[in-house]
Amino acid sequence: MILDAGLASSLKISKDNKLGEDKVQTLGEAVRGFKDWLENVIHGSKVPKGYMVMQAKMPGTSESENSSKIYDEYCPILLNQFKSKDFVKFETFDSALDEFYSKIKSQRAEQQQKSKGESAVHDNQCAHVEKRS
């Protein structure tokens, strides 16, 4: 809601640093918008969409190495802080949850296996360099 209102998430409010009336009004509108959305979901007049946010690309990896995207988070609203990340939209939040939990264990196991393999290769390369010197 803070980001929807156009405020910095790190903004500190104090006696000396108060929000202007226009910012207070914009923040109030963002809160009311969320409240309306939530009431519609609770009363059944709105079925929330689902969003699956992917992990950020690992530095130093190529595009092909990142071709299998790893799920990071799921949410019923695409929050502003996630809009710059890769994400997948689902028709319902339930379908996003089903997808996340059906694949996350295997994705994490695959990621750990890959990490172990990379570590072994690195250790082997270091040992080979030490033998030369």
VOMAR-764266 format. One record per atom (N, C-alpha, C): residue number from 1; residue in one letter; atom name; x, y, z. Coordinates in pm, 1 decimal. Layout:
GUBA, num, residuo, atomo, X, Y, Z
GUBA, NUM, A, CA, X, Y, Z
...
//
This chain:
GUBA, num, residuo, atomo, X, Y, Z
GUBA, 1, M, N, 83.1, -118.6, 0.0
GUBA, 1, M, CA, 0.0, 0.0, 0.0
GUBA, 1, M, C, 87.9, 125.6, 0.0
GUBA, 2, I, N, 199.3, 117.2, 70.3
GUBA, 2, I, CA, 291.6, 230.9, 72.6
GUBA, 2, I, C, 345.3, 257.4, -67.9
GUBA, 3, L, N, 384.9, 151.2, -137.2
GUBA, 3, L, CA, 435.7, 167.2, -273.3
GUBA, 3, L, C, 324.5, 211.0, -368.7
GUBA, 4, D, N, 203.3, 159.8, -349.9
GUBA, 4, D, CA, 89.3, 202.3, -432.0
GUBA, 4, D, C, 63.9, 351.4, -416.3
GUBA, 5, A, N, 90.9, 404.7, -298.2
GUBA, 5, A, CA, 69.3, 547.7, -271.6
GUBA, 5, A, C, 185.1, 632.5, -323.5
GUBA, 6, G, N, 287.1, 567.2, -381.0
GUBA, 6, G, CA, 399.1, 641.8, -435.2
GUBA, 6, G, C, 499.7, 686.5, -331.3
GUBA, 7, L, N, 496.4, 623.4, -214.3
GUBA, 7, L, CA, 590.0, 657.6, -107.8
GUBA, 7, L, C, 707.2, 559.5, -108.9
GUBA, 8, A, N, 821.3, 604.9, -61.0
GUBA, 8, A, CA, 936.9, 516.9, -48.9
GUBA, 8, A, C, 916.3, 423.3, 68.8
GUBA, 9, S, N, 947.7, 296.8, 49.7
GUBA, 9, S, CA, 929.0, 199.7, 158.1
GUBA, 9, S, C, 1020.4, 228.3, 275.9
GUBA, 10, S, N, 1125.9, 302.9, 255.2
GUBA, 10, S, CA, 1220.1, 334.0, 363.4
GUBA, 10, S, C, 1188.2, 466.6, 432.4
GUBA, 11, L, N, 1079.1, 531.8, 393.1
GUBA, 11, L, CA, 1042.6, 661.7, 449.4
GUBA, 11, L, C, 1018.0, 651.6, 599.2
GUBA, 12, K, N, 1080.7, 739.7, 674.6
GUBA, 12, K, CA, 1062.5, 744.8, 820.6
GUBA, 12, K, C, 973.3, 864.4, 853.5
GUBA, 13, I, N, 871.1, 839.5, 932.2
GUBA, 13, I, CA, 779.2, 945.5, 973.4
GUBA, 13, I, C, 814.4, 982.9, 1117.7
GUBA, 14, S, N, 829.2, 1110.5, 1141.5
GUBA, 14, S, CA, 860.8, 1158.9, 1275.9
GUBA, 14, S, C, 794.1, 1295.1, 1295.3
GUBA, 15, K, N, 817.8, 1356.2, 1410.1
GUBA, 15, K, CA, 762.3, 1490.2, 1434.8
GUBA, 15, K, C, 814.6, 1589.5, 1332.2
GUBA, 16, D, N, 941.2, 1572.9, 1296.3
GUBA, 16, D, CA, 1004.3, 1665.3, 1201.4
GUBA, 16, D, C, 973.7, 1631.6, 1056.0
GUBA, 17, N, N, 946.2, 1506.0, 1028.2
GUBA, 17, N, CA, 923.6, 1460.8, 891.1
GUBA, 17, N, C, 782.6, 1404.6, 879.0
GUBA, 18, K, N, 688.3, 1492.1, 852.5
GUBA, 18, K, CA, 548.4, 1451.3, 843.0
GUBA, 18, K, C, 508.4, 1440.1, 696.8
GUBA, 19, L, N, 407.9, 1357.0, 672.0
GUBA, 19, L, CA, 354.5, 1344.9, 536.5
GUBA, 19, L, C, 265.6, 1465.1, 506.6
GUBA, 20, G, N, 273.8, 1510.3, 383.3
GUBA, 20, G, CA, 184.0, 1616.7, 341.1
GUBA, 20, G, C, 42.6, 1563.0, 327.6
GUBA, 21, E, N, -54.4, 1653.0, 327.5
GUBA, 21, E, CA, -195.6, 1612.3, 318.7
GUBA, 21, E, C, -222.4, 1530.8, 192.7
GUBA, 22, D, N, -158.6, 1566.6, 81.1
GUBA, 22, D, CA, -180.2, 1492.7, -43.7
GUBA, 22, D, C, -129.5, 1348.8, -32.2
GUBA, 23, K, N, -15.7, 1329.0, 35.4
GUBA, 23, K, CA, 38.5, 1193.3, 54.2
GUBA, 23, K, C, -49.3, 1112.5, 149.9
GUBA, 24, V, N, -99.7, 1177.9, 253.6
GUBA, 24, V, CA, -189.2, 1109.8, 348.0
GUBA, 24, V, C, -315.5, 1065.0, 274.6
GUBA, 25, Q, N, -368.1, 1151.3, 188.9
GUBA, 25, Q, CA, -488.5, 1117.8, 113.6
GUBA, 25, Q, C, -461.7, 1002.1, 16.4
GUBA, 26, T, N, -347.7, 1005.2, -52.1
GUBA, 26, T, CA, -311.7, 898.5, -145.3
GUBA, 26, T, C, -292.3, 765.8, -72.3
GUBA, 27, L, N, -228.1, 770.8, 44.6
GUBA, 27, L, CA, -209.2, 650.1, 124.1
GUBA, 27, L, C, -344.2, 596.7, 172.3
GUBA, 28, G, N, -432.7, 685.5, 213.6
GUBA, 28, G, CA, -567.6, 644.1, 255.4
GUBA, 28, G, C, -643.6, 576.2, 142.6
GUBA, 29, E, N, -628.8, 627.0, 20.3
GUBA, 29, E, CA, -694.4, 566.2, -95.8
GUBA, 29, E, C, -638.5, 426.0, -122.8
GUBA, 30, A, N, -507.5, 410.0, -106.0
GUBA, 30, A, CA, -446.3, 278.2, -125.0
GUBA, 30, A, C, -497.4, 179.5, -20.6
GUBA, 31, V, N, -510.2, 223.9, 103.2
GUBA, 31, V, CA, -562.2, 138.1, 210.3
GUBA, 31, V, C, -708.3, 101.9, 182.3
GUBA, 32, R, N, -788.6, 200.1, 141.6
GUBA, 32, R, CA, -929.2, 172.5, 108.8
GUBA, 32, R, C, -940.7, 75.9, -8.9
GUBA, 33, G, N, -853.3, 91.1, -108.2
GUBA, 33, G, CA, -855.6, 0.4, -223.7
GUBA, 33, G, C, -828.9, -143.0, -182.2
GUBA, 34, F, N, -730.7, -162.8, -95.0
GUBA, 34, F, CA, -701.1, -297.3, -46.3
GUBA, 34, F, C, -816.3, -350.3, 38.2
GUBA, 35, K, N, -871.2, -264.8, 123.8
GUBA, 35, K, CA, -983.1, -304.9, 209.7
GUBA, 35, K, C, -1101.8, -349.5, 124.0
GUBA, 36, D, N, -1133.3, -275.0, 18.7
GUBA, 36, D, CA, -1243.3, -312.2, -71.0
GUBA, 36, D, C, -1215.4, -446.0, -138.2
GUBA, 37, W, N, -1091.1, -464.9, -186.8
GUBA, 37, W, CA, -1053.3, -590.2, -251.3
GUBA, 37, W, C, -1071.3, -706.6, -154.1
GUBA, 38, L, N, -1022.7, -688.6, -30.4
GUBA, 38, L, CA, -1031.2, -793.8, 69.6
GUBA, 38, L, C, -1176.3, -825.9, 105.2
GUBA, 39, E, N, -1260.1, -725.9, 121.3
GUBA, 39, E, CA, -1402.0, -749.8, 151.0
GUBA, 39, E, C, -1468.9, -826.9, 37.4
GUBA, 40, N, N, -1436.7, -793.6, -87.0
GUBA, 40, N, CA, -1492.6, -866.0, -201.6
GUBA, 40, N, C, -1449.7, -1012.2, -201.2
GUBA, 41, V, N, -1325.4, -1039.2, -162.9
GUBA, 41, V, CA, -1277.5, -1177.0, -155.0
GUBA, 41, V, C, -1349.1, -1250.2, -42.1
GUBA, 42, I, N, -1358.1, -1186.9, 74.6
GUBA, 42, I, CA, -1422.0, -1249.4, 190.6
GUBA, 42, I, C, -1568.0, -1281.6, 163.1
GUBA, 43, H, N, -1638.7, -1191.6, 97.1
GUBA, 43, H, CA, -1781.5, -1212.1, 69.8
GUBA, 43, H, C, -1807.3, -1297.3, -54.1
GUBA, 44, G, N, -1701.0, -1339.5, -121.0
GUBA, 44, G, CA, -1716.8, -1430.3, -233.9
GUBA, 44, G, C, -1749.4, -1364.9, -365.9
GUBA, 45, S, N, -1751.8, -1232.8, -373.3
GUBA, 45, S, CA, -1781.8, -1167.7, -500.7
GUBA, 45, S, C, -1657.9, -1153.4, -589.3
GUBA, 46, K, N, -1542.1, -1185.5, -534.0
GUBA, 46, K, CA, -1418.3, -1179.6, -611.5
GUBA, 46, K, C, -1334.0, -1302.4, -579.1
GUBA, 47, V, N, -1286.1, -1369.2, -683.5
GUBA, 47, V, CA, -1192.4, -1479.9, -666.7
GUBA, 47, V, C, -1054.5, -1424.3, -700.3
GUBA, 48, P, N, -963.8, -1424.6, -602.2
GUBA, 48, P, CA, -833.0, -1364.0, -628.5
GUBA, 48, P, C, -752.2, -1443.1, -730.0
GUBA, 49, K, N, -680.6, -1371.2, -815.4
GUBA, 49, K, CA, -586.4, -1432.9, -908.3
GUBA, 49, K, C, -469.6, -1484.8, -826.1
GUBA, 50, G, N, -383.9, -1559.1, -887.9
GUBA, 50, G, CA, -263.7, -1606.3, -820.4
GUBA, 50, G, C, -141.4, -1562.8, -897.2
GUBA, 51, Y, N, -36.0, -1533.3, -826.6
GUBA, 51, Y, CA, 90.0, -1492.3, -889.1
GUBA, 51, Y, C, 203.0, -1572.4, -826.8
GUBA, 52, M, N, 287.9, -1625.2, -913.1
GUBA, 52, M, CA, 405.8, -1697.7, -870.6
GUBA, 52, M, C, 526.3, -1612.5, -909.4
GUBA, 53, V, N, 601.6, -1571.1, -809.7
GUBA, 53, V, CA, 718.9, -1487.3, -833.4
GUBA, 53, V, C, 841.3, -1578.1, -836.8
GUBA, 54, M, N, 925.9, -1555.5, -936.9
GUBA, 54, M, CA, 1044.6, -1638.8, -954.4
GUBA, 54, M, C, 1164.0, -1580.2, -879.9
GUBA, 55, Q, N, 1259.2, -1667.2, -847.4
GUBA, 55, Q, CA, 1383.1, -1621.3, -785.1
GUBA, 55, Q, C, 1459.0, -1533.7, -882.6
GUBA, 56, A, N, 1532.6, -1440.1, -827.7
GUBA, 56, A, CA, 1616.7, -1355.0, -911.8
GUBA, 56, A, C, 1724.9, -1441.4, -974.6
GUBA, 57, K, N, 1768.3, -1401.4, -1092.6
GUBA, 57, K, CA, 1874.9, -1474.7, -1160.3
GUBA, 57, K, C, 2001.6, -1466.1, -1077.5
GUBA, 58, M, N, 2071.8, -1575.9, -1071.2
GUBA, 58, M, CA, 2196.0, -1580.2, -995.3
GUBA, 58, M, C, 2303.7, -1505.2, -1072.7
GUBA, 59, P, N, 2379.9, -1418.8, -1005.5
GUBA, 59, P, CA, 2486.8, -1348.9, -1075.8
GUBA, 59, P, C, 2589.2, -1447.9, -1129.4
GUBA, 60, G, N, 2637.4, -1422.2, -1249.4
GUBA, 60, G, CA, 2738.7, -1508.2, -1308.2
GUBA, 60, G, C, 2683.6, -1629.7, -1379.2
GUBA, 61, T, N, 2550.7, -1642.4, -1388.0
GUBA, 61, T, CA, 2493.5, -1755.3, -1461.0
GUBA, 61, T, C, 2441.4, -1707.2, -1594.4
GUBA, 62, S, N, 2447.2, -1794.5, -1690.5
GUBA, 62, S, CA, 2400.8, -1757.6, -1824.0
GUBA, 62, S, C, 2250.0, -1769.7, -1833.0
GUBA, 63, E, N, 2196.4, -1715.1, -1941.7
GUBA, 63, E, CA, 2051.1, -1720.0, -1962.4
GUBA, 63, E, C, 2002.7, -1864.3, -1970.4
GUBA, 64, S, N, 2081.4, -1953.1, -2035.2
GUBA, 64, S, CA, 2039.4, -2092.4, -2049.1
GUBA, 64, S, C, 2039.2, -2164.0, -1914.0
GUBA, 65, E, N, 2131.5, -2125.2, -1824.9
GUBA, 65, E, CA, 2134.5, -2185.5, -1691.8
GUBA, 65, E, C, 2014.0, -2142.1, -1609.4
GUBA, 66, N, N, 1955.5, -2027.6, -1642.8
GUBA, 66, N, CA, 1838.8, -1977.9, -1570.4
GUBA, 66, N, C, 1708.7, -2014.4, -1640.8
GUBA, 67, S, N, 1716.8, -2100.4, -1744.5
GUBA, 67, S, CA, 1596.7, -2131.4, -1821.4
GUBA, 67, S, C, 1492.4, -2203.5, -1736.8
GUBA, 68, S, N, 1536.2, -2284.0, -1640.2
GUBA, 68, S, CA, 1438.4, -2345.9, -1551.1
GUBA, 68, S, C, 1421.8, -2253.0, -1431.8
GUBA, 69, K, N, 1312.6, -2183.1, -1430.5
GUBA, 69, K, CA, 1286.3, -2082.1, -1328.1
GUBA, 69, K, C, 1252.2, -2151.2, -1196.0
GUBA, 70, I, N, 1299.5, -2091.4, -1089.1
GUBA, 70, I, CA, 1275.1, -2145.5, -955.3
GUBA, 70, I, C, 1171.7, -2057.3, -886.1
GUBA, 71, Y, N, 1066.8, -2120.5, -835.3
GUBA, 71, Y, CA, 963.6, -2046.8, -764.0
GUBA, 71, Y, C, 1019.9, -1987.9, -635.3
GUBA, 72, D, N, 981.4, -1865.2, -606.6
GUBA, 72, D, CA, 1028.9, -1798.5, -485.9
GUBA, 72, D, C, 913.5, -1770.3, -390.5
GUBA, 73, E, N, 808.3, -1705.9, -441.2
GUBA, 73, E, CA, 694.3, -1668.8, -357.5
GUBA, 73, E, C, 565.6, -1678.3, -437.5
GUBA, 74, Y, N, 455.3, -1679.5, -366.1
GUBA, 74, Y, CA, 323.6, -1673.1, -429.0
GUBA, 74, Y, C, 241.4, -1568.9, -356.2
GUBA, 75, C, N, 146.4, -1509.5, -426.9
GUBA, 75, C, CA, 61.6, -1408.3, -363.5
GUBA, 75, C, C, -68.6, -1393.7, -443.2
GUBA, 76, P, N, -175.3, -1347.1, -378.3
GUBA, 76, P, CA, -303.1, -1329.2, -446.2
GUBA, 76, P, C, -314.0, -1194.9, -519.1
GUBA, 77, I, N, -218.5, -1106.5, -492.4
GUBA, 77, I, CA, -211.8, -975.2, -557.9
GUBA, 77, I, C, -67.3, -957.1, -600.9
GUBA, 78, L, N, -45.7, -908.0, -720.1
GUBA, 78, L, CA, 91.7, -881.9, -762.5
GUBA, 78, L, C, 136.8, -752.3, -696.5
GUBA, 79, L, N, 210.0, -767.6, -587.8
GUBA, 79, L, CA, 255.6, -652.6, -510.9
GUBA, 79, L, C, 359.5, -572.9, -589.7
GUBA, 80, N, N, 363.5, -443.3, -565.2
GUBA, 80, N, CA, 455.4, -355.8, -638.4
GUBA, 80, N, C, 600.1, -401.1, -628.7
GUBA, 81, Q, N, 641.2, -451.2, -515.1
GUBA, 81, Q, CA, 779.9, -491.3, -499.6
GUBA, 81, Q, C, 816.6, -612.1, -585.4
GUBA, 82, F, N, 716.3, -681.5, -641.3
GUBA, 82, F, CA, 741.8, -797.6, -725.6
GUBA, 82, F, C, 725.7, -767.5, -874.6
GUBA, 83, K, N, 676.1, -653.1, -910.1
GUBA, 83, K, CA, 645.5, -623.6, -1050.2
GUBA, 83, K, C, 768.1, -621.3, -1140.6
GUBA, 84, S, N, 884.8, -597.1, -1084.5
GUBA, 84, S, CA, 1006.3, -595.0, -1165.9
GUBA, 84, S, C, 1069.2, -734.1, -1179.0
GUBA, 85, K, N, 1017.3, -831.6, -1106.8
GUBA, 85, K, CA, 1068.8, -969.0, -1113.5
GUBA, 85, K, C, 988.6, -1048.2, -1216.5
GUBA, 86, D, N, 1044.1, -1163.2, -1255.9
GUBA, 86, D, CA, 969.0, -1255.0, -1340.8
GUBA, 86, D, C, 857.7, -1315.8, -1256.1
GUBA, 87, F, N, 740.1, -1329.4, -1317.2
GUBA, 87, F, CA, 628.3, -1390.5, -1245.6
GUBA, 87, F, C, 536.7, -1459.7, -1345.0
GUBA, 88, V, N, 456.0, -1549.6, -1292.0
GUBA, 88, V, CA, 355.3, -1620.1, -1371.4
GUBA, 88, V, C, 220.7, -1591.4, -1308.4
GUBA, 89, K, N, 122.5, -1560.0, -1391.8
GUBA, 89, K, CA, -12.8, -1530.2, -1342.9
GUBA, 89, K, C, -99.8, -1655.2, -1357.6
GUBA, 90, F, N, -178.9, -1683.8, -1255.2
GUBA, 90, F, CA, -271.6, -1797.3, -1255.8
GUBA, 90, F, C, -414.2, -1743.8, -1245.5
GUBA, 91, E, N, -507.6, -1821.7, -1293.6
GUBA, 91, E, CA, -648.4, -1779.7, -1290.3
GUBA, 91, E, C, -700.7, -1764.0, -1147.8
GUBA, 92, T, N, -651.5, -1848.7, -1058.0
GUBA, 92, T, CA, -694.4, -1839.0, -917.9
GUBA, 92, T, C, -573.6, -1852.9, -825.4
GUBA, 93, F, N, -588.4, -1801.1, -705.4
GUBA, 93, F, CA, -483.9, -1814.3, -604.9
GUBA, 93, F, C, -463.9, -1961.3, -568.5
GUBA, 94, D, N, -574.3, -2037.0, -562.7
GUBA, 94, D, CA, -565.8, -2180.3, -532.4
GUBA, 94, D, C, -477.8, -2253.2, -633.7
GUBA, 95, S, N, -492.0, -2218.8, -761.3
GUBA, 95, S, CA, -410.0, -2286.4, -862.9
GUBA, 95, S, C, -262.6, -2247.8, -848.7
GUBA, 96, A, N, -234.5, -2126.5, -806.6
GUBA, 96, A, CA, -95.8, -2086.0, -781.5
GUBA, 96, A, C, -37.8, -2164.9, -664.4
GUBA, 97, L, N, -116.7, -2181.8, -557.6
GUBA, 97, L, CA, -71.3, -2260.3, -442.9
GUBA, 97, L, C, -45.0, -2405.3, -481.8
GUBA, 98, D, N, -138.1, -2464.1, -557.4
GUBA, 98, D, CA, -120.9, -2602.5, -602.4
GUBA, 98, D, C, 8.8, -2618.0, -681.2
GUBA, 99, E, N, 32.3, -2526.1, -773.4
GUBA, 99, E, CA, 153.3, -2530.5, -856.0
GUBA, 99, E, C, 278.9, -2515.0, -770.1
GUBA, 100, F, N, 278.0, -2419.8, -680.6
GUBA, 100, F, CA, 394.3, -2393.9, -595.9
GUBA, 100, F, C, 431.2, -2517.7, -515.4
GUBA, 101, Y, N, 334.6, -2572.6, -442.3
GUBA, 101, Y, CA, 364.6, -2684.2, -352.8
GUBA, 101, Y, C, 383.7, -2816.6, -426.1
GUBA, 102, S, N, 335.2, -2827.8, -548.8
GUBA, 102, S, CA, 359.0, -2951.0, -623.2
GUBA, 102, S, C, 500.1, -2953.8, -682.2
GUBA, 103, K, N, 562.5, -2837.5, -698.3
GUBA, 103, K, CA, 693.5, -2834.2, -763.2
GUBA, 103, K, C, 807.4, -2785.1, -675.1
GUBA, 104, I, N, 779.7, -2716.7, -566.3
GUBA, 104, I, CA, 887.1, -2651.0, -491.4
GUBA, 104, I, C, 987.4, -2749.7, -432.7
GUBA, 105, K, N, 941.8, -2864.6, -383.5
GUBA, 105, K, CA, 1035.6, -2961.5, -325.9
GUBA, 105, K, C, 1133.1, -3011.8, -431.2
GUBA, 106, S, N, 1081.5, -3047.4, -547.2
GUBA, 106, S, CA, 1170.5, -3098.3, -651.9
GUBA, 106, S, C, 1262.7, -2988.0, -703.1
GUBA, 107, Q, N, 1213.9, -2865.4, -711.8
GUBA, 107, Q, CA, 1298.9, -2755.2, -756.1
GUBA, 107, Q, C, 1412.3, -2730.3, -656.3
GUBA, 108, R, N, 1381.0, -2732.0, -529.5
GUBA, 108, R, CA, 1484.0, -2709.3, -427.3
GUBA, 108, R, C, 1585.1, -2822.7, -425.6
GUBA, 109, A, N, 1538.2, -2947.1, -440.5
GUBA, 109, A, CA, 1629.6, -3061.5, -443.6
GUBA, 109, A, C, 1721.4, -3051.5, -565.3
GUBA, 110, E, N, 1665.6, -3013.7, -678.4
GUBA, 110, E, CA, 1745.2, -2997.1, -800.6
GUBA, 110, E, C, 1848.4, -2886.1, -782.6
GUBA, 111, Q, N, 1806.6, -2777.7, -718.7
GUBA, 111, Q, CA, 1897.0, -2665.3, -694.9
GUBA, 111, Q, C, 2011.0, -2706.9, -600.5
GUBA, 112, Q, N, 1980.7, -2783.4, -496.1
GUBA, 112, Q, CA, 2083.6, -2829.6, -403.8
GUBA, 112, Q, C, 2181.1, -2923.5, -473.8
GUBA, 113, Q, N, 2129.0, -3011.7, -557.6
GUBA, 113, Q, CA, 2213.0, -3106.0, -631.1
GUBA, 113, Q, C, 2307.5, -3030.7, -724.2
GUBA, 114, K, N, 2255.2, -2930.4, -791.3
GUBA, 114, K, CA, 2337.0, -2850.3, -881.9
GUBA, 114, K, C, 2444.7, -2775.7, -804.4
GUBA, 115, S, N, 2408.2, -2723.1, -688.8
GUBA, 115, S, CA, 2502.8, -2650.8, -604.3
GUBA, 115, S, C, 2614.0, -2743.3, -555.8
GUBA, 116, K, N, 2578.9, -2866.2, -517.1
GUBA, 116, K, CA, 2679.3, -2964.0, -473.7
GUBA, 116, K, C, 2773.8, -2997.5, -588.2
GUBA, 117, G, N, 2719.3, -3014.3, -707.7
GUBA, 117, G, CA, 2802.1, -3044.8, -824.7
GUBA, 117, G, C, 2898.3, -2931.3, -855.9
GUBA, 118, E, N, 2849.8, -2808.3, -849.5
GUBA, 118, E, CA, 2935.1, -2692.5, -875.3
GUBA, 118, E, C, 3043.9, -2681.0, -769.3
GUBA, 119, S, N, 3010.6, -2710.8, -645.2
GUBA, 119, S, CA, 3107.4, -2705.4, -536.0
GUBA, 119, S, C, 3216.4, -2810.5, -556.2
GUBA, 120, A, N, 3177.0, -2930.2, -598.3
GUBA, 120, A, CA, 3273.8, -3037.5, -622.3
GUBA, 120, A, C, 3367.4, -3000.9, -736.1
GUBA, 121, V, N, 3315.0, -2943.5, -842.1
GUBA, 121, V, CA, 3397.7, -2900.8, -955.2
GUBA, 121, V, C, 3495.5, -2794.0, -910.0
GUBA, 122, H, N, 3449.0, -2698.6, -831.8
GUBA, 122, H, CA, 3533.9, -2590.9, -781.1
GUBA, 122, H, C, 3645.5, -2647.6, -692.6
GUBA, 123, D, N, 3609.4, -2739.0, -601.8
GUBA, 123, D, CA, 3709.2, -2799.6, -512.9
GUBA, 123, D, C, 3813.8, -2876.5, -592.9
GUBA, 124, N, N, 3769.8, -2946.6, -696.8
GUBA, 124, N, CA, 3859.9, -3023.7, -782.2
GUBA, 124, N, C, 3955.6, -2930.2, -857.0
GUBA, 125, Q, N, 3903.6, -2818.7, -906.8
GUBA, 125, Q, CA, 3987.2, -2722.5, -977.7
GUBA, 125, Q, C, 4090.3, -2661.9, -883.5
GUBA, 126, C, N, 4051.0, -2628.5, -761.1
GUBA, 126, C, CA, 4143.7, -2571.8, -663.1
GUBA, 126, C, C, 4254.4, -2671.9, -628.7
GUBA, 127, A, N, 4218.4, -2798.0, -611.7
GUBA, 127, A, CA, 4316.8, -2901.7, -580.5
GUBA, 127, A, C, 4414.4, -2917.7, -696.3
GUBA, 128, H, N, 4365.7, -2910.1, -818.8
GUBA, 128, H, CA, 4450.5, -2924.9, -937.7
GUBA, 128, H, C, 4549.4, -2807.4, -945.8
GUBA, 129, V, N, 4505.5, -2687.2, -913.7
GUBA, 129, V, CA, 4593.4, -2569.9, -916.5
GUBA, 129, V, C, 4700.7, -2581.9, -808.4
GUBA, 130, E, N, 4663.9, -2632.8, -689.5
GUBA, 130, E, CA, 4759.3, -2647.9, -580.3
GUBA, 130, E, C, 4867.4, -2748.8, -614.6
GUBA, 131, K, N, 4832.5, -2855.6, -688.2
GUBA, 131, K, CA, 4931.0, -2957.7, -726.3
GUBA, 131, K, C, 5035.6, -2899.2, -821.4
GUBA, 132, R, N, 4993.8, -2806.9, -907.5
GUBA, 132, R, CA, 5086.4, -2745.1, -1003.4
GUBA, 132, R, C, 5190.9, -2659.6, -932.4
GUBA, 133, S, N, 5152.5, -2593.1, -825.6
GUBA, 133, S, CA, 5245.3, -2497.9, -761.3
GUBA, 133, S, C, 5336.1, -2561.3, -664.1
//
